[in-house]
Amino acid sequence: MKNNAIFLDNDETELLNEIESGEWIDKPLSQDELKIYQNHAKYTKSLQEKRQTTIRFSVSDLAIVKAKSKELGIGYQNLIQALVHNYATGKIRLEA
């Protein structure tokens, strides 16, 4: 059977105790605070957007990438996207 235990940090535990005991009071955000959080949310969402771009590859490199993507059973554009993402996040590095 799967263990569904939830582990809370100190702040979460304190909040849960206040809610359960009826001590917690909901305080609406001010307009300034609301605007700040909305801007953060818009920025975070914008980071997830995908943009179309054009990259020129040599014919032989593109043929190799397409062949490897076929071996993996994924589209070559998805393979290129995964490679760029892994490089950008530091999961793969180029040798100098």
OpenMM code with the backbone's topology and positions (N, CA, C; nanometers):
from openmm import Vec3, app, unit

residues = "MET LYS ASN ASN ALA ILE PHE LEU ASP ASN ASP GLU THR GLU LEU LEU ASN GLU ILE GLU SER GLY GLU TRP ILE ASP LYS PRO LEU SER GLN ASP GLU LEU LYS ILE TYR GLN ASN HIS ALA LYS TYR THR LYS SER LEU GLN GLU LYS ARG GLN THR THR ILE ARG PHE SER VAL SER ASP LEU ALA ILE VAL LYS ALA LYS SER LYS GLU LEU GLY ILE GLY TYR GLN ASN LEU ILE GLN ALA LEU VAL HIS ASN TYR ALA THR GLY LYS ILE ARG LEU GLU ALA".split()
positions = [
    Vec3(0.0837, -0.1180, 0.0000),
    Vec3(0.0000, 0.0000, 0.0000),
    Vec3(0.0882, 0.1243, 0.0000),
    Vec3(0.0500, 0.2235, -0.0729),
    Vec3(0.1272, 0.3464, -0.0864),
    Vec3(0.1101, 0.4354, 0.0363),
    Vec3(0.2213, 0.4910, 0.0839),
    Vec3(0.2186, 0.5812, 0.1991),
    Vec3(0.1865, 0.7217, 0.1511),
    Vec3(0.0756, 0.7775, 0.1919),
    Vec3(0.0333, 0.9105, 0.1501),
    Vec3(0.0554, 1.0146, 0.2586),
    Vec3(0.1587, 0.9968, 0.3389),
    Vec3(0.1870, 1.0915, 0.4474),
    Vec3(0.2255, 1.2264, 0.3884),
    Vec3(0.1784, 1.3316, 0.4507),
    Vec3(0.2101, 1.4683, 0.4075),
    Vec3(0.3018, 1.5291, 0.5120),
    Vec3(0.4137, 1.5807, 0.4674),
    Vec3(0.5088, 1.6438, 0.5572),
    Vec3(0.4990, 1.7950, 0.5405),
    Vec3(0.4764, 1.8653, 0.6496),
    Vec3(0.4607, 2.0105, 0.6474),
    Vec3(0.5809, 2.0755, 0.7150),
    Vec3(0.6220, 2.1918, 0.6620),
    Vec3(0.7270, 2.2668, 0.7308),
    Vec3(0.6634, 2.3438, 0.8473),
    Vec3(0.7439, 2.4178, 0.9215),
    Vec3(0.6937, 2.4865, 1.0414),
    Vec3(0.5833, 2.5866, 1.0094),
    Vec3(0.6028, 2.6648, 0.9015),
    Vec3(0.5010, 2.7642, 0.8647),
    Vec3(0.3696, 2.6972, 0.8254),
    Vec3(0.3792, 2.5884, 0.7489),
    Vec3(0.2586, 2.5173, 0.7065),
    Vec3(0.1869, 2.4549, 0.8259),
    Vec3(0.2645, 2.4007, 0.9188),
    Vec3(0.2055, 2.3414, 1.0387),
    Vec3(0.1337, 2.4468, 1.1216),
    Vec3(0.1974, 2.5628, 1.1357),
    Vec3(0.1358, 2.6722, 1.2121),
    Vec3(0.0069, 2.7178, 1.1455),
    Vec3(0.0093, 2.7329, 1.0132),
    Vec3(-0.1104, 2.7747, 0.9400),
    Vec3(-0.2217, 2.6712, 0.9547),
    Vec3(-0.1874, 2.5436, 0.9395),
    Vec3(-0.2879, 2.4385, 0.9525),
    Vec3(-0.3503, 2.4397, 1.0920),
    Vec3(-0.2683, 2.4554, 1.1946),
    Vec3(-0.3205, 2.4606, 1.3317),
    Vec3(-0.4145, 2.5796, 1.3512),
    Vec3(-0.3778, 2.6963, 1.2954),
    Vec3(-0.4634, 2.8148, 1.3070),
    Vec3(-0.5963, 2.7932, 1.2353),
    Vec3(-0.5928, 2.7325, 1.1183),
    Vec3(-0.7163, 2.7074, 1.0430),
    Vec3(-0.8061, 2.6099, 1.1188),
    Vec3(-0.7459, 2.5003, 1.1648),
    Vec3(-0.8251, 2.3981, 1.2337),
    Vec3(-0.8835, 2.4484, 1.3659),
    Vec3(-0.8139, 2.5395, 1.4333),
    Vec3(-0.8644, 2.5909, 1.5616),
    Vec3(-0.9558, 2.7115, 1.5433),
    Vec3(-0.9723, 2.7579, 1.4191),
    Vec3(-1.0593, 2.8714, 1.3923),
    Vec3(-0.9953, 3.0058, 1.4228),
    Vec3(-0.8650, 3.0086, 1.4470),
    Vec3(-0.7952, 3.1333, 1.4787),
    Vec3(-0.7534, 3.2106, 1.3545),
    Vec3(-0.7456, 3.1421, 1.2422),
    Vec3(-0.6949, 3.2059, 1.1211),
    Vec3(-0.7985, 3.3007, 1.0644),
    Vec3(-0.7525, 3.4211, 1.0293),
    Vec3(-0.8413, 3.5221, 0.9722),
    Vec3(-0.7916, 3.5545, 0.8318),
    Vec3(-0.8814, 3.5408, 0.7359),
    Vec3(-0.8483, 3.5700, 0.5970),
    Vec3(-0.8364, 3.7203, 0.5800),
    Vec3(-0.7207, 3.7662, 0.5330),
    Vec3(-0.6996, 3.9087, 0.5107),
    Vec3(-0.6849, 3.9301, 0.3600),
    Vec3(-0.7805, 3.9954, 0.2975),
    Vec3(-0.7713, 4.0191, 0.1529),
    Vec3(-0.6473, 4.1019, 0.1182),
    Vec3(-0.5962, 4.0774, -0.0010),
    Vec3(-0.4801, 4.1525, -0.0478),
    Vec3(-0.5204, 4.2948, -0.0841),
    Vec3(-0.4284, 4.3869, -0.0623),
    Vec3(-0.4524, 4.5238, -0.1085),
    Vec3(-0.4408, 4.5242, -0.2611),
    Vec3(-0.4848, 4.6296, -0.3242),
    Vec3(-0.4763, 4.6392, -0.4699),
    Vec3(-0.3312, 4.6350, -0.5163),
    Vec3(-0.2411, 4.6986, -0.4413),
    Vec3(-0.0983, 4.6975, -0.4769),
    Vec3(-0.0415, 4.5559, -0.4676),
    Vec3(-0.0741, 4.4850, -0.3582),
    Vec3(-0.0258, 4.3474, -0.3418),
    Vec3(-0.0821, 4.2577, -0.4515),
    Vec3(-0.2097, 4.2753, -0.4823),
    Vec3(-0.2742, 4.1962, -0.5855),
    Vec3(-0.2052, 4.2186, -0.7198),
    Vec3(-0.1737, 4.3442, -0.7516),
    Vec3(-0.1080, 4.3780, -0.8778),
    Vec3(0.0307, 4.3135, -0.8854),
    Vec3(0.1032, 4.3156, -0.7726),
    Vec3(0.2370, 4.2553, -0.7687),
    Vec3(0.2288, 4.1053, -0.7979),
    Vec3(0.1353, 4.0354, -0.7309),
    Vec3(0.1208, 3.8918, -0.7518),
    Vec3(0.0725, 3.8597, -0.8932),
    Vec3(-0.0130, 3.9447, -0.9483),
    Vec3(-0.0582, 3.9233, -1.0859),
    Vec3(0.0578, 3.9366, -1.1838),
    Vec3(0.1438, 4.0354, -1.1598),
    Vec3(0.2605, 4.0536, -1.2467),
    Vec3(0.3564, 3.9357, -1.2359),
    Vec3(0.3757, 3.8848, -1.1146),
    Vec3(0.4608, 3.7665, -1.0974),
    Vec3(0.4023, 3.6476, -1.1723),
    Vec3(0.2715, 3.6305, -1.1627),
    Vec3(0.2057, 3.5180, -1.2300),
    Vec3(0.2180, 3.5309, -1.3817),
    Vec3(0.1991, 3.6511, -1.4349),
    Vec3(0.2124, 3.6722, -1.5794),
    Vec3(0.3536, 3.6418, -1.6257),
    Vec3(0.4531, 3.6874, -1.5477),
    Vec3(0.5926, 3.6623, -1.5840),
    Vec3(0.6231, 3.5133, -1.5816),
    Vec3(0.5783, 3.4443, -1.4769),
    Vec3(0.6025, 3.3009, -1.4658),
    Vec3(0.5376, 3.2267, -1.5820),
    Vec3(0.4155, 3.2660, -1.6163),
    Vec3(0.3466, 3.2021, -1.7279),
    Vec3(0.4189, 3.2293, -1.8592),
    Vec3(0.4731, 3.3501, -1.8749),
    Vec3(0.5423, 3.3839, -1.9991),
    Vec3(0.6678, 3.2997, -2.0193),
    Vec3(0.7273, 3.2525, -1.9101),
    Vec3(0.8461, 3.1685, -1.9207),
    Vec3(0.8131, 3.0315, -1.9785),
    Vec3(0.6870, 2.9909, -1.9709),
    Vec3(0.6458, 2.8603, -2.0206),
    Vec3(0.6019, 2.8647, -2.1670),
    Vec3(0.5884, 2.9844, -2.2220),
    Vec3(0.5452, 2.9962, -2.3606),
    Vec3(0.6494, 2.9385, -2.4541),
    Vec3(0.6044, 2.8952, -2.5679),
    Vec3(0.6958, 2.8478, -2.6711),
    Vec3(0.6920, 2.9476, -2.7853),
    Vec3(0.8090, 2.9765, -2.8385),
    Vec3(0.8199, 3.0697, -2.9503),
    Vec3(0.8810, 2.9983, -3.0693),
    Vec3(0.8308, 3.0304, -3.1843),
    Vec3(0.8841, 2.9724, -3.3060),
    Vec3(1.0140, 3.0426, -3.3407),
    Vec3(1.1126, 2.9643, -3.3850),
    Vec3(1.2406, 3.0204, -3.4254),
    Vec3(1.2917, 2.9445, -3.5467),
    Vec3(1.3872, 3.0026, -3.6139),
    Vec3(1.4464, 2.9386, -3.7303),
    Vec3(1.5944, 2.9172, -3.7041),
    Vec3(1.6389, 2.7943, -3.7236),
    Vec3(1.7801, 2.7605, -3.7070),
    Vec3(1.8241, 2.6897, -3.8342),
    Vec3(1.9404, 2.7261, -3.8817),
    Vec3(1.9942, 2.6598, -4.0005),
    Vec3(2.0925, 2.5511, -3.9573),
    Vec3(2.0696, 2.4290, -4.0076),
    Vec3(2.1568, 2.3154, -3.9812),
    Vec3(2.2195, 2.2705, -4.1116),
    Vec3(2.3340, 2.2071, -4.1013),
    Vec3(2.3868, 2.1434, -4.2210),
    Vec3(2.2949, 2.0258, -4.2538),
    Vec3(2.2890, 1.9919, -4.3804),
    Vec3(2.2007, 1.8839, -4.4238),
    Vec3(2.2391, 1.7541, -4.3528),
    Vec3(2.3696, 1.7294, -4.3383),
    Vec3(2.4126, 1.6039, -4.2756),
    Vec3(2.3761, 1.6009, -4.1267),
    Vec3(2.3940, 1.7125, -4.0546),
    Vec3(2.3572, 1.7158, -3.9125),
    Vec3(2.2078, 1.6927, -3.8947),
    Vec3(2.1277, 1.7570, -3.9774),
    Vec3(1.9828, 1.7404, -3.9666),
    Vec3(1.9418, 1.5967, -3.9972),
    Vec3(2.0069, 1.5349, -4.0952),
    Vec3(1.9762, 1.3959, -4.1285),
    Vec3(2.0096, 1.3042, -4.0110),
    Vec3(2.1217, 1.3308, -3.9442),
    Vec3(2.1613, 1.2493, -3.8289),
    Vec3(2.0609, 1.2674, -3.7146),
    Vec3(2.0220, 1.3918, -3.6873),
    Vec3(1.9257, 1.4188, -3.5800),
    Vec3(1.7920, 1.3513, -3.6115),
    Vec3(1.7492, 1.3582, -3.7349),
    Vec3(1.6230, 1.2939, -3.7727),
    Vec3(1.6308, 1.1426, -3.7562),
    Vec3(1.7449, 1.0837, -3.7937),
    Vec3(1.7618, 0.9389, -3.7799),
    Vec3(1.7611, 0.8995, -3.6324),
    Vec3(1.8315, 0.9756, -3.5496),
    Vec3(1.8361, 0.9444, -3.4059),
    Vec3(1.6982, 0.9618, -3.3425),
    Vec3(1.6242, 1.0641, -3.3849),
    Vec3(1.4902, 1.0840, -3.3278),
    Vec3(1.3973, 0.9701, -3.3678),
    Vec3(1.4175, 0.9189, -3.4886),
    Vec3(1.3355, 0.8058, -3.5324),
    Vec3(1.3662, 0.6823, -3.4477),
    Vec3(1.4950, 0.6609, -3.4158),
    Vec3(1.5338, 0.5492, -3.3288),
    Vec3(1.4665, 0.5612, -3.1916),
    Vec3(1.4569, 0.6855, -3.1422),
    Vec3(1.3974, 0.7098, -3.0111),
    Vec3(1.2448, 0.7107, -3.0150),
    Vec3(1.1891, 0.7220, -3.1340),
    Vec3(1.0442, 0.7240, -3.1477),
    Vec3(0.9811, 0.8580, -3.1142),
    Vec3(1.0595, 0.9656, -3.1312),
    Vec3(1.0059, 1.1004, -3.1082),
    Vec3(1.0354, 1.1854, -3.2301),
    Vec3(0.9674, 1.2962, -3.2436),
    Vec3(0.9910, 1.3870, -3.3540),
    Vec3(1.1259, 1.4557, -3.3407),
    Vec3(1.1867, 1.4881, -3.4541),
    Vec3(1.3194, 1.5496, -3.4487),
    Vec3(1.3145, 1.6877, -3.3839),
    Vec3(1.2049, 1.7611, -3.3993),
    Vec3(1.1952, 1.8923, -3.3360),
    Vec3(1.1880, 1.8777, -3.1841),
    Vec3(1.1187, 1.7736, -3.1363),
    Vec3(1.1139, 1.7484, -2.9918),
    Vec3(1.2514, 1.7111, -2.9391),
    Vec3(1.3274, 1.6349, -3.0169),
    Vec3(1.4628, 1.5983, -2.9761),
    Vec3(1.5508, 1.7231, -2.9662),
    Vec3(1.5434, 1.8085, -3.0654),
    Vec3(1.6228, 1.9319, -3.0636),
    Vec3(1.5811, 2.0186, -2.9453),
    Vec3(1.4505, 2.0300, -2.9215),
    Vec3(1.4002, 2.1091, -2.8087),
    Vec3(1.4515, 2.0526, -2.6765),
    Vec3(1.4513, 1.9199, -2.6616),
    Vec3(1.5003, 1.8577, -2.5378),
    Vec3(1.6501, 1.8834, -2.5200),
    Vec3(1.7256, 1.8757, -2.6280),
    Vec3(1.8693, 1.9016, -2.6197),
    Vec3(1.8973, 2.0456, -2.5783),
    Vec3(1.8265, 2.1395, -2.6371),
    Vec3(1.8458, 2.2807, -2.6015),
    Vec3(1.8066, 2.3034, -2.4561),
    Vec3(1.6944, 2.2456, -2.4143),
    Vec3(1.6494, 2.2617, -2.2752),
    Vec3(1.7520, 2.2037, -2.1781),
    Vec3(1.8012, 2.0844, -2.2063),
    Vec3(1.8993, 2.0217, -2.1178),
    Vec3(2.0293, 2.1009, -2.1129),
    Vec3(2.0687, 2.1605, -2.2242),
    Vec3(2.1875, 2.2462, -2.2233),
    Vec3(2.1605, 2.3727, -2.1410),
    Vec3(2.0455, 2.4346, -2.1623),
    Vec3(2.0118, 2.5599, -2.0934),
    Vec3(2.0021, 2.5408, -1.9424),
    Vec3(1.9588, 2.4230, -1.8983),
    Vec3(1.9439, 2.3968, -1.7555),
    Vec3(2.0676, 2.3324, -1.6947),
    Vec3(2.1738, 2.3186, -1.7741),
    Vec3(2.3008, 2.2676, -1.7223),
    Vec3(2.3087, 2.1165, -1.7108),
    Vec3(2.2149, 2.0447, -1.7693),
    Vec3(2.2182, 1.8991, -1.7609),
    Vec3(2.3197, 1.8385, -1.8580),
    Vec3(2.3488, 1.9103, -1.9659),
    Vec3(2.4562, 1.8697, -2.0569),
    Vec3(2.5437, 1.9903, -2.0823),
    Vec3(2.6708, 1.9634, -2.1050),
    Vec3(2.7693, 2.0696, -2.1270),
    Vec3(2.8476, 2.0412, -2.2539),
    Vec3(2.8918, 2.1456, -2.3176),
    Vec3(2.9772, 2.1316, -2.4349),
    Vec3(3.1220, 2.1229, -2.3897),
    Vec3(3.1971, 2.0388, -2.4556),
    Vec3(3.3395, 2.0295, -2.4247),
    Vec3(3.4119, 2.1383, -2.5020),
    Vec3(3.5069, 2.2003, -2.4340),
    Vec3(3.5821, 2.3109, -2.4969),
    Vec3(3.6980, 2.2575, -2.5786),
] * unit.nanometer
topology = app.Topology()
chain = topology.addChain("A")
for resn in residues:
    res = topology.addResidue(resn, chain)
    for name in ("N", "CA", "C"):
        topology.addAtom(name, app.Element.getBySymbol(name[0]), res)
